[in-house]
């Protein structure tokens, strides 16, 4: 799926900056070596001169004896340089730029079967940038496991005989363990419960830890992403499927407030296709909803809910609205 021109240009700028940094670092390292080993500078200067002489021979006289003599001299100089560096415990590669992506040399493009194509590093960077734009306002610093308040949950049994504090302690520990052991093969989660019980806080706490491990994470609310996808779907601009591509490719998708979006044929189809596609690709998704299973069936379908139940570990949140308790102790 294509990315917008803005994302493509930003990725190109970052790739170009990577390459510039690699070249700058190589120049600095080379100057340091030249200062310590003046003979290496002399050798490199002569090698450049030989290269220019070979080019002239090819273009003008094309004399094989001259070309052979220059080549032999070049090989001799390279061996001398290698010996100097080896004695110092260094490799000849120390003189070369060390690119972030050796495959394309931080250009973002590679030659494949006589055609120029976008390198994998460029595609990954565009996906990262698209994710950054989706996560731009994410309050990650405020949502950590350490800041999750268990004292908001009662230690008294509710009307069904369940103790909120005990249940939520187990859910907190489960989420910690899930984040600590996260991989792209982790199971999906279905967080269910009324408003204000900590579903968003714990899902973002998972995101915090998973991001630290280097995985790509996207957090979206169902209403926001449906509105975005609807705008992109019905527009005719290049890159109109940026968001959908990012949601499908990220290592972990957190879909919050499922069921609070305005229900239309498009929204139901969009939610089903998004979640089903990720499950078919075995990509973990954390889904939170205020709806009961019966209400989910009403909004979506029995087939959709059966898929969720079969694929997800279910976490049922209980207690009183914590957001009210913060205001009314």
Secondary structure, DSSP 8 states (H G I E B T S, - for coil): ----HHHHHHHHHHHHHHHHHHHHHHHHHHHHHHHH-HHHHHHHHHHHHHHHHHHHHHHTT--HHHHHHHHHHHHHHHHHHHHHHHHTT--GGGGS---S-TTTTSSSEEEETTEEEE-HHHHHHHHHHHHHHHTTT--GGG--GGG--GGGS-SSB-TTS-BHHHHHHHHHHHHHHHHHT--TT--EEEEE--TTSSHHHHHHHHHHHHHHTT--EEEEEHHHHHHHHHHHHT--STTTTHHHHHHHHSSEEEEEEET-S---HHHHHHHHHHHHHHHHTT--EEEEESS-HHHHHHHS-HHHHHHHHHHEEEEE--SS-HHHHHH--
